[in-house]
């Protein structure tokens, strides 16, 4: 019998957004792999994918695969080493007799997913392994649903891009027709908001942060502060001096202090962004031209 590796999209992080097929594949799998942040200094905390599938998969069938999710340098040696190590772990599971293997990935396995790199390397190590995918709800769909803004209508185009590709690409997309969805945009949200304002599109923009997580936020981009230290949880600017925290709600009111400009409070600010910056999928935000608004995460 041929072993199968299935990339299962588990949506933006809400267990209720898993499809029936995703739940079935996860429950039938001999082993379910989940991506976690590679942390040489200690065991990584559960990732979003693991938290999302935990209600459906017994813990003894969950296996963590460390990835360099916080490495933003492109295809670096650290990233490639993590992919190779993860693929070898999957190959070892196949050699040990596992026939049905699943990899849970936030969002959709075919949209900016870690699964593509893993599947490619597994194919090289074990060519006989059949690779399949189960589609998942993407963050841009969740953002559209939460904001009440359709992504595209009629003949309008839908442009999807990662903000990490650069401001120039985003500017060209925003100048064109239809809806623009920018993933992984929080770290550059100041520049993105400035470009939307320059092109007269800020009023149409919708911003989403931490979708699928407790305390996530969806609303008009005009409500987000322009300061780079703006809290991604409540979208307020830093309060008072640098030592007072990053926002009145999470910094001053809770009496937290900052170290080197990073929030000590895990609920907000740059400290929070630092923890989640490599999450599979990122956060979308949107801006729309005519018809559906653009979306950015």
Residue frames as qw, qx, qy, qz and C-alpha x, y, z in Angstrom:
[[0.000, 0.888, 0.460, 0.000, 0.00, 0.00, 0.00],
 [0.422, 0.469, -0.017, 0.776, 1.37, 3.43, -0.96],
 [0.311, -0.514, -0.442, 0.667, 1.91, 5.90, 1.87],
 [0.148, 0.766, 0.370, 0.505, 0.20, 9.27, 1.49],
 [0.307, -0.283, -0.294, 0.860, 1.16, 12.69, 2.81],
 [0.031, 0.749, 0.559, 0.354, -1.75, 15.15, 2.90],
 [0.165, 0.055, -0.208, 0.963, -1.39, 18.86, 3.51],
 [0.166, -0.667, -0.726, -0.025, -4.51, 19.86, 5.43],
 [0.037, 0.427, -0.014, 0.903, -5.58, 23.50, 5.48],
 [0.330, -0.467, -0.747, 0.338, -6.97, 24.31, 8.92],
 [0.055, -0.888, -0.370, -0.268, -8.09, 27.88, 8.32],
 [0.141, 0.763, -0.226, 0.589, -6.94, 31.02, 10.14],
 [0.167, 0.277, -0.733, 0.599, -6.88, 29.40, 13.57],
 [0.593, -0.115, 0.319, -0.730, -10.48, 28.87, 14.62],
 [0.232, -0.053, 0.971, 0.015, -11.30, 25.13, 15.03],
 [0.504, 0.513, 0.558, -0.414, -14.87, 25.87, 13.89],
 [0.437, 0.727, -0.225, -0.480, -13.57, 26.85, 10.46],
 [0.217, -0.286, 0.898, 0.252, -12.10, 23.43, 9.64],
 [0.639, 0.149, -0.409, -0.634, -13.93, 21.66, 6.83],
 [0.908, -0.152, 0.251, -0.299, -15.54, 18.26, 7.35],
 [0.876, 0.396, -0.231, 0.148, -12.98, 16.73, 4.98],
 [0.202, 0.662, -0.540, 0.479, -10.12, 18.26, 6.97],
 [0.587, -0.436, 0.489, -0.476, -11.44, 16.79, 10.21],
 [0.980, 0.088, 0.078, -0.159, -11.91, 13.38, 8.61],
 [0.715, 0.531, -0.359, 0.280, -8.39, 13.29, 7.15],
 [0.052, -0.637, 0.559, -0.527, -6.87, 14.40, 10.44],
 [0.743, -0.308, 0.412, -0.429, -8.76, 11.78, 12.43],
 [0.976, 0.206, 0.034, -0.061, -7.87, 8.99, 9.99],
 [0.432, 0.735, -0.479, 0.210, -4.16, 9.84, 9.85],
 [0.860, -0.167, -0.378, 0.299, -1.64, 7.58, 11.55],
 [0.492, -0.386, -0.168, 0.762, 0.37, 10.67, 12.45],
 [0.173, 0.922, 0.285, 0.197, -0.38, 14.39, 12.16],
 [0.577, -0.031, -0.080, 0.812, 2.58, 16.73, 11.82],
 [0.045, -0.958, -0.284, 0.000, 2.30, 20.36, 12.91],
 [0.520, 0.515, -0.156, 0.664, 4.78, 23.20, 12.30],
 [0.497, -0.819, -0.183, 0.221, 6.37, 24.97, 15.26],
 [0.163, 0.939, -0.275, 0.128, 9.01, 27.65, 15.60],
 [0.844, 0.129, -0.333, 0.399, 12.55, 26.29, 15.66],
 [0.280, -0.887, 0.206, -0.303, 14.00, 27.51, 18.97],
 [0.677, 0.301, -0.584, 0.332, 17.48, 26.20, 19.73],
 [0.021, -0.408, 0.547, -0.731, 17.27, 27.71, 23.23],
 [0.339, 0.024, 0.761, -0.552, 14.36, 25.52, 24.32],
 [0.212, 0.381, 0.890, 0.137, 11.15, 23.70, 23.47],
 [0.116, -0.161, -0.278, -0.940, 8.85, 25.85, 21.33],
 [0.428, 0.203, 0.547, -0.690, 5.31, 26.60, 22.50],
 [0.493, 0.413, 0.762, 0.076, 2.41, 25.02, 20.58],
 [0.070, -0.049, 0.407, 0.909, 1.93, 26.65, 17.20],
 [0.497, 0.188, 0.101, -0.841, -1.37, 27.93, 15.85],
 [0.626, 0.144, -0.636, -0.428, -1.90, 24.86, 13.67],
 [0.329, -0.007, -0.898, 0.291, -1.39, 22.54, 16.64],
 [0.191, 0.164, 0.540, -0.803, -3.82, 24.50, 18.78],
 [0.551, 0.202, -0.198, -0.785, -6.39, 24.45, 15.99],
 [0.682, 0.102, -0.660, -0.299, -6.33, 20.68, 15.38],
 [0.010, 0.242, -0.834, 0.496, -5.90, 19.64, 19.02],
 [0.616, 0.025, 0.405, -0.676, -9.67, 19.13, 19.56],
 [0.855, 0.324, -0.116, -0.389, -9.75, 16.57, 16.73],
 [0.724, 0.402, -0.542, 0.143, -6.46, 14.66, 17.07],
 [0.831, -0.535, -0.100, 0.119, -5.24, 12.64, 20.08],
 [0.145, -0.916, 0.369, 0.070, -2.02, 14.07, 21.46],
 [0.680, -0.333, 0.616, 0.218, -0.17, 10.78, 20.95],
 [0.680, 0.436, 0.490, 0.329, -0.62, 11.14, 17.17],
 [0.172, 0.985, -0.001, 0.025, 0.60, 14.74, 17.01],
 [0.781, -0.129, 0.093, 0.604, 4.22, 15.31, 16.01],
 [0.003, 0.943, -0.008, -0.334, 5.91, 18.69, 15.93],
 [0.747, 0.330, 0.190, 0.545, 8.15, 19.72, 13.04],
 [0.281, -0.735, -0.031, 0.617, 10.41, 22.71, 13.80],
 [0.535, 0.623, 0.307, 0.482, 10.71, 25.31, 11.02],
 [0.363, -0.179, -0.088, 0.910, 12.64, 28.57, 10.86],
 [0.088, 0.772, 0.608, 0.161, 9.38, 30.52, 10.78],
 [0.199, -0.917, -0.109, 0.328, 11.02, 33.68, 12.10],
 [0.493, -0.266, 0.436, 0.704, 13.76, 33.77, 9.47],
 [0.416, 0.814, 0.272, -0.302, 12.89, 36.55, 7.03],
 [0.159, -0.652, 0.509, 0.540, 15.99, 36.32, 4.88],
 [0.660, 0.443, -0.406, -0.451, 14.46, 34.24, 2.10],
 [0.979, 0.028, -0.204, -0.006, 15.82, 30.76, 1.37],
 [0.113, -0.790, 0.559, -0.227, 18.55, 30.86, 3.99],
 [0.398, 0.263, -0.869, 0.131, 20.70, 27.99, 5.20],
 [0.227, -0.033, 0.737, -0.635, 18.69, 27.89, 8.43],
 [0.693, 0.238, 0.104, -0.673, 15.40, 27.66, 6.57],
 [0.694, 0.357, -0.566, -0.267, 16.66, 24.96, 4.20],
 [0.178, 0.248, -0.894, 0.329, 18.14, 22.95, 7.06],
 [0.444, 0.062, 0.582, -0.679, 14.79, 23.02, 8.86],
 [0.756, 0.316, -0.166, -0.548, 12.93, 21.87, 5.72],
 [0.554, 0.360, -0.750, -0.043, 15.37, 19.00, 5.21],
 [0.032, -0.157, 0.852, -0.498, 15.20, 17.91, 8.85],
 [0.600, 0.154, 0.361, -0.697, 11.39, 18.00, 8.78],
 [0.748, 0.355, -0.382, -0.410, 11.28, 15.96, 5.56],
 [0.360, 0.301, -0.869, 0.159, 13.61, 13.35, 7.07],
 [0.306, -0.035, 0.714, -0.628, 11.29, 13.06, 10.08],
 [0.742, 0.281, 0.069, -0.604, 8.35, 12.43, 7.75],
 [0.637, 0.407, -0.632, -0.173, 10.38, 9.91, 5.77],
 [0.057, 0.247, -0.887, 0.386, 11.32, 8.12, 9.00],
 [0.561, 0.095, 0.497, -0.655, 7.64, 7.86, 9.91],
 [0.778, 0.375, -0.258, -0.433, 6.93, 6.27, 6.52],
 [0.450, 0.395, -0.796, 0.090, 9.80, 3.82, 7.01],
 [0.172, -0.145, 0.804, -0.551, 8.37, 2.96, 10.43],
 [0.063, 0.305, 0.948, 0.070, 5.11, 1.86, 8.83],
 [0.237, 0.540, 0.351, -0.727, 2.89, 4.96, 8.80],
 [0.362, 0.362, 0.734, 0.446, 0.60, 4.86, 5.77],
 [0.026, 0.839, 0.412, 0.354, -1.60, 7.94, 6.23],
 [0.456, -0.282, -0.219, 0.815, 0.35, 11.05, 7.18],
 [0.080, 0.886, 0.388, 0.242, -1.09, 14.55, 7.48],
 [0.408, -0.036, -0.158, 0.899, 0.49, 17.97, 7.84],
 [0.053, -0.845, -0.519, 0.119, -1.72, 20.66, 9.36],
 [0.371, 0.075, 0.099, 0.920, -1.08, 24.12, 7.99],
 [0.100, 0.601, 0.382, -0.695, -2.79, 27.40, 8.80],
 [0.367, 0.551, -0.208, -0.720, -4.92, 28.70, 5.95],
 [0.896, 0.394, 0.040, -0.203, -4.70, 26.72, 2.72],
 [0.774, -0.313, 0.417, 0.360, -1.79, 24.36, 1.88],
 [0.613, 0.403, 0.404, 0.546, -1.49, 25.90, -1.60],
 [0.073, 0.910, 0.119, 0.390, -1.40, 29.56, -0.53],
 [0.057, 0.743, -0.457, 0.485, 1.88, 30.79, 0.99],
 [0.881, -0.416, 0.067, -0.216, 2.19, 27.57, 2.96],
 [0.272, -0.632, 0.725, 0.009, 5.13, 25.74, 4.50],
 [0.844, 0.074, 0.514, -0.136, 3.66, 22.50, 3.17],
 [0.713, 0.690, -0.100, -0.074, 4.89, 23.06, -0.39],
 [0.145, 0.737, -0.646, 0.133, 8.54, 23.07, 0.69],
 [0.553, -0.305, 0.732, -0.257, 8.04, 20.03, 2.90],
 [0.862, 0.323, 0.330, -0.208, 6.22, 18.02, 0.21],
 [0.575, 0.747, -0.332, -0.038, 8.90, 18.76, -2.38],
 [0.017, -0.621, 0.760, -0.191, 11.68, 17.47, -0.13],
 [0.694, -0.087, 0.650, -0.297, 9.68, 14.41, 0.97],
 [0.834, 0.514, 0.050, -0.194, 9.15, 13.53, -2.71],
 [0.388, 0.727, -0.563, 0.069, 12.91, 13.66, -3.24],
 [0.247, -0.441, 0.809, -0.301, 13.56, 11.39, -0.25],
 [0.410, 0.154, 0.886, -0.153, 10.66, 8.98, -0.81],
 [0.211, 0.144, -0.499, -0.828, 9.40, 9.24, -4.42],
 [0.233, -0.272, -0.909, -0.214, 6.75, 6.58, -3.81],
 [0.015, -0.451, -0.621, 0.641, 4.89, 8.72, -1.26],
 [0.091, 0.616, 0.585, 0.519, 1.70, 10.17, -2.78],
 [0.135, -0.194, -0.295, 0.926, 1.09, 13.83, -1.93],
 [0.068, -0.660, -0.654, -0.364, -2.39, 15.32, -1.65],
 [0.046, 0.067, -0.295, 0.952, -3.91, 18.51, -0.23],
 [0.112, -0.673, -0.730, 0.041, -7.16, 19.43, 1.48],
 [0.124, 0.562, 0.104, 0.811, -8.15, 23.07, 0.92],
 [0.327, -0.481, -0.592, 0.558, -8.66, 25.33, 3.89],
 [0.023, 0.942, 0.320, 0.096, -10.38, 28.62, 4.54],
 [0.548, 0.285, -0.124, 0.777, -7.90, 31.45, 4.08],
 [0.247, -0.451, -0.392, 0.763, -7.46, 34.48, 6.29],
 [0.083, 0.051, -0.261, -0.960, -8.60, 36.77, 3.48],
 [0.386, -0.385, -0.715, -0.437, -11.92, 34.90, 3.37],
 [0.430, -0.532, -0.619, 0.386, -12.31, 35.24, 7.12],
 [0.179, -0.287, -0.094, 0.936, -11.44, 38.93, 6.91],
 [0.206, -0.161, -0.500, -0.826, -13.99, 39.47, 4.15],
 [0.448, -0.482, -0.736, -0.158, -16.65, 37.65, 6.15],
 [0.411, -0.491, -0.494, 0.588, -15.88, 39.51, 9.38],
 [0.107, -0.292, 0.027, 0.950, -15.78, 42.93, 7.72],
 [0.467, 0.626, 0.539, -0.316, -18.79, 42.36, 5.49],
 [0.230, 0.738, -0.342, -0.534, -16.78, 43.25, 2.39],
 [0.928, 0.291, 0.235, 0.012, -16.92, 40.92, -0.65],
 [0.568, -0.412, 0.432, 0.566, -13.51, 40.23, -2.12],
 [0.022, -0.199, 0.564, 0.801, -14.56, 40.59, -5.74],
 [0.518, 0.511, 0.557, -0.400, -17.72, 40.98, -7.79],
 [0.603, 0.754, 0.049, -0.258, -18.60, 40.83, -11.46],
 [0.809, 0.490, -0.108, 0.306, -15.43, 41.21, -13.53],
 [0.203, -0.903, 0.338, -0.169, -13.29, 42.74, -10.81],
 [0.703, 0.313, -0.583, 0.260, -9.85, 41.14, -10.41],
 [0.718, -0.692, 0.054, -0.051, -8.49, 39.98, -7.06],
 [0.511, 0.624, -0.479, 0.347, -4.78, 40.58, -6.44],
 [0.824, -0.566, -0.011, 0.032, -3.04, 38.67, -3.64],
 [0.563, 0.582, -0.385, 0.444, 0.50, 39.51, -2.60],
 [0.699, -0.471, -0.340, 0.418, 2.79, 39.35, 0.44],
 [0.064, -0.997, 0.026, -0.016, 3.77, 42.74, 1.85],
 [0.654, -0.532, 0.390, 0.369, 7.25, 41.29, 2.26],
 [0.692, 0.402, 0.408, 0.440, 7.61, 41.50, -1.55],
 [0.344, -0.070, 0.067, 0.934, 8.10, 45.25, -1.22],
 [0.177, 0.605, 0.361, -0.688, 6.14, 48.48, -1.28],
 [0.154, 0.354, -0.494, -0.779, 6.59, 48.99, -5.03],
 [0.141, -0.158, -0.928, -0.306, 4.60, 45.88, -5.88],
 [0.022, -0.558, -0.725, 0.402, 1.88, 46.88, -3.44],
 [0.098, 0.546, 0.019, -0.832, 1.71, 50.41, -4.92],
 [0.184, 0.151, -0.698, -0.676, 1.27, 49.04, -8.44],
 [0.132, -0.331, -0.933, -0.050, -1.46, 46.67, -7.30],
 [0.004, 0.596, 0.536, -0.598, -3.34, 49.38, -5.42],
 [0.134, 0.443, -0.238, -0.854, -3.21, 51.62, -8.50],
 [0.165, -0.022, -0.845, -0.509, -4.93, 48.90, -10.53],
 [0.602, -0.255, -0.245, -0.715, -8.54, 47.74, -10.52],
 [0.790, -0.232, -0.553, -0.127, -10.34, 45.46, -8.10],
 [0.685, -0.709, 0.088, -0.145, -9.36, 44.29, -4.66],
 [0.460, 0.551, -0.613, 0.330, -5.83, 43.96, -3.32],
 [0.844, -0.527, -0.060, -0.081, -5.08, 41.56, -0.46],
 [0.315, 0.676, -0.565, 0.351, -1.74, 42.00, 1.28],
 [0.888, -0.368, -0.268, 0.067, -0.54, 39.21, 3.59],
 [0.742, -0.219, -0.179, 0.608, 2.17, 39.56, 6.24],
 [0.230, 0.716, 0.163, 0.638, 1.63, 43.29, 6.37],
 [0.479, -0.842, -0.243, 0.051, 1.71, 44.28, 10.02],
 [0.653, -0.389, 0.074, 0.646, 5.43, 44.93, 10.20],
 [0.273, 0.069, 0.345, 0.896, 5.09, 47.32, 7.26],
 [0.047, 0.727, 0.685, -0.011, 1.65, 48.65, 8.06],
 [0.127, -0.742, -0.067, 0.655, 2.93, 52.22, 8.42],
 [0.101, -0.299, 0.584, 0.748, 4.24, 52.19, 4.85],
 [0.071, 0.362, 0.871, 0.325, 1.16, 50.44, 3.52],
 [0.015, -0.785, -0.538, 0.306, -1.17, 52.93, 5.16],
 [0.109, -0.635, 0.173, 0.745, 0.90, 55.80, 3.78],
 [0.090, -0.058, 0.748, 0.655, 0.65, 54.38, 0.26],
 [0.025, 0.580, 0.810, 0.086, -3.10, 53.88, 0.57],
 [0.067, -0.800, -0.285, 0.524, -3.43, 57.47, 1.76],
 [0.150, -0.439, 0.426, 0.777, -1.26, 58.72, -1.10],
 [0.023, -0.109, -0.803, -0.585, -3.47, 57.00, -3.64],
 [0.451, -0.110, 0.029, -0.885, -6.69, 58.10, -1.94],
 [0.680, -0.094, -0.665, -0.294, -7.66, 54.56, -0.96],
 [0.106, 0.165, -0.779, 0.596, -7.24, 54.57, 2.80],
 [0.526, -0.032, 0.286, -0.800, -10.95, 55.13, 3.47],
 [0.837, 0.145, -0.308, -0.427, -11.75, 51.91, 1.57],
 [0.434, 0.365, -0.801, 0.190, -9.19, 49.77, 3.36],
 [0.839, -0.455, -0.046, -0.295, -9.93, 47.03, 5.90],
 [0.184, 0.576, -0.737, 0.300, -7.34, 45.77, 8.35],
 [0.908, -0.317, -0.175, -0.208, -7.26, 42.43, 10.15],
 [0.130, 0.614, -0.697, 0.347, -4.86, 41.31, 12.86],
 [0.199, -0.221, 0.876, -0.380, -4.47, 38.01, 14.68],
 [0.714, 0.026, -0.249, -0.654, -7.39, 36.42, 12.82],
 [0.815, -0.049, -0.569, -0.099, -8.56, 33.21, 14.42],
 [0.445, 0.037, -0.644, 0.621, -6.91, 34.03, 17.74],
 [0.308, -0.745, -0.544, 0.234, -8.52, 35.24, 20.93],
 [0.206, -0.767, -0.065, 0.604, -8.66, 39.02, 20.86],
 [0.451, 0.187, 0.514, 0.705, -8.23, 39.29, 17.08],
 [0.089, 0.644, 0.193, -0.735, -9.22, 42.57, 15.46],
 [0.345, 0.385, 0.642, 0.566, -10.97, 43.55, 12.23],
 [0.043, 0.839, 0.365, -0.402, -11.94, 47.06, 11.22],
 [0.441, 0.888, 0.049, 0.125, -11.29, 50.09, 9.02],
 [0.745, 0.132, -0.136, 0.640, -7.61, 50.75, 8.40],
 [0.033, 0.721, -0.024, 0.692, -8.23, 54.37, 9.34],
 [0.683, -0.696, -0.021, -0.222, -8.55, 53.23, 12.96],
 [0.895, -0.122, -0.082, 0.421, -5.00, 51.84, 13.03],
 [0.253, -0.899, 0.143, 0.328, -2.24, 54.12, 14.25],
 [0.652, 0.722, -0.209, 0.101, 0.61, 55.08, 11.94],
 [0.242, -0.762, 0.588, -0.127, 3.31, 54.70, 14.57],
 [0.578, 0.324, -0.745, -0.069, 5.48, 51.62, 13.90],
 [0.076, 0.118, -0.865, 0.481, 5.04, 50.64, 17.56],
 [0.615, -0.144, -0.060, -0.773, 1.25, 50.63, 17.28],
 [0.441, -0.123, 0.834, -0.307, -0.28, 47.78, 19.26],
 [0.282, 0.043, -0.787, -0.547, -1.56, 45.12, 16.88],
 [0.117, -0.351, -0.908, 0.196, -4.15, 44.03, 19.44],
 [0.026, 0.749, 0.541, -0.381, -5.97, 47.30, 20.12],
 [0.458, 0.585, 0.343, 0.575, -4.47, 49.54, 17.38],
 [0.195, -0.976, -0.088, 0.041, -3.56, 52.44, 19.67],
 [0.474, 0.705, -0.339, 0.405, -0.33, 54.38, 19.53],
 [0.591, -0.044, -0.563, 0.576, 2.38, 54.20, 22.19],
 [0.359, -0.873, -0.305, -0.125, 1.38, 55.99, 25.37],
 [0.389, -0.903, 0.154, 0.096, 3.58, 58.73, 26.80],
 [0.020, -0.755, 0.642, 0.129, 7.25, 57.92, 27.02],
 [0.601, 0.322, -0.712, -0.166, 8.97, 54.81, 25.75],
 [0.108, 0.178, -0.887, 0.412, 9.06, 53.32, 29.24],
 [0.504, 0.025, 0.406, -0.762, 5.31, 53.39, 29.74],
 [0.570, 0.225, 0.788, -0.063, 4.39, 50.66, 27.33],
 [0.180, 0.056, 0.665, 0.723, 2.99, 50.51, 23.84],
 [0.272, -0.479, -0.499, -0.669, -0.64, 51.42, 24.41],
 [0.338, -0.380, 0.369, -0.778, -2.79, 52.71, 27.23],
 [0.876, -0.163, -0.118, -0.439, -4.92, 49.58, 27.28],
 [0.959, -0.014, -0.245, 0.143, -2.10, 47.06, 27.49],
 [0.551, 0.354, -0.362, 0.664, 0.81, 49.19, 28.64],
 [0.058, -0.400, 0.335, -0.851, -0.18, 51.92, 31.08],
 [0.715, -0.365, -0.056, -0.593, -3.41, 50.50, 32.44],
 [0.954, -0.153, -0.253, 0.045, -1.75, 47.20, 33.25],
 [0.410, -0.860, 0.300, 0.050, 1.30, 49.01, 34.51],
 [0.922, 0.077, 0.193, 0.326, 3.67, 47.14, 32.25],
 [0.148, -0.816, 0.344, 0.440, 7.08, 48.38, 31.27],
 [0.826, 0.557, -0.081, -0.005, 9.16, 47.85, 28.18],
 [0.648, -0.485, 0.410, 0.420, 12.65, 46.58, 27.60],
 [0.280, -0.228, 0.580, 0.730, 14.50, 48.09, 24.68],
 [0.373, 0.215, -0.253, -0.866, 11.22, 49.28, 23.25],
 [0.448, -0.094, -0.827, -0.328, 9.56, 45.83, 23.33],
 [0.625, -0.448, 0.029, -0.639, 6.47, 45.23, 25.38],
 [0.083, -0.246, 0.908, -0.329, 6.78, 42.98, 28.40],
 [0.629, 0.202, 0.478, -0.579, 3.04, 42.31, 28.15],
 [0.282, -0.017, 0.875, 0.394, 2.50, 39.36, 25.76],
 [0.348, 0.633, 0.668, -0.178, -0.95, 40.71, 24.88],
 [0.345, 0.918, 0.180, -0.075, 0.22, 43.65, 22.79],
 [0.054, -0.915, 0.317, 0.242, 2.88, 45.66, 21.05],
 [0.444, 0.655, -0.602, -0.109, 6.17, 44.75, 19.36],
 [0.293, -0.344, 0.865, -0.218, 6.75, 42.00, 21.89],
 [0.732, 0.272, 0.527, -0.336, 3.63, 40.30, 20.60],
 [0.663, 0.684, -0.192, -0.236, 4.65, 40.80, 16.99],
 [0.065, 0.630, -0.774, 0.005, 8.04, 39.33, 17.78],
 [0.516, -0.108, 0.817, -0.233, 6.44, 36.13, 19.06],
 [0.684, 0.422, 0.558, -0.204, 4.10, 35.66, 16.13],
 [0.216, 0.706, -0.323, -0.593, 5.98, 37.12, 13.22],
 [0.104, 0.317, -0.856, -0.396, 6.63, 33.79, 11.51],
 [0.587, 0.185, 0.671, -0.413, 3.28, 32.23, 11.87],
 [0.296, 0.166, 0.812, 0.476, 2.24, 30.00, 8.93],
 [0.132, 0.708, 0.648, 0.248, 0.17, 32.37, 6.72],
 [0.213, 0.044, -0.103, 0.971, 0.59, 35.72, 8.50],
 [0.159, 0.601, 0.594, -0.510, -2.20, 38.31, 9.02],
 [0.316, 0.427, 0.546, 0.648, -4.12, 39.78, 6.06],
 [0.073, 0.581, 0.279, -0.761, -5.39, 43.25, 5.57],
 [0.451, 0.477, 0.667, 0.353, -7.29, 44.63, 2.65],
 [0.076, 0.480, -0.012, -0.874, -7.81, 47.62, 0.49],
 [0.467, 0.493, 0.724, 0.119, -10.48, 47.92, -2.11],
 [0.140, -0.038, 0.341, 0.929, -10.77, 50.07, -5.16],
 [0.531, -0.007, -0.120, -0.839, -14.33, 49.87, -6.43],
 [0.831, -0.117, -0.479, -0.257, -16.65, 47.21, -5.23],
 [0.850, -0.439, -0.241, 0.163, -15.03, 45.00, -2.60],
 [0.178, -0.934, 0.307, -0.044, -12.44, 46.65, -0.47],
 [0.568, 0.487, -0.630, 0.209, -8.82, 45.59, -0.53],
 [0.846, -0.517, -0.073, -0.106, -7.82, 43.26, 2.20],
 [0.395, 0.606, -0.585, 0.367, -4.61, 43.17, 4.13],
 [0.841, -0.453, -0.293, -0.032, -3.50, 40.98, 6.98]]
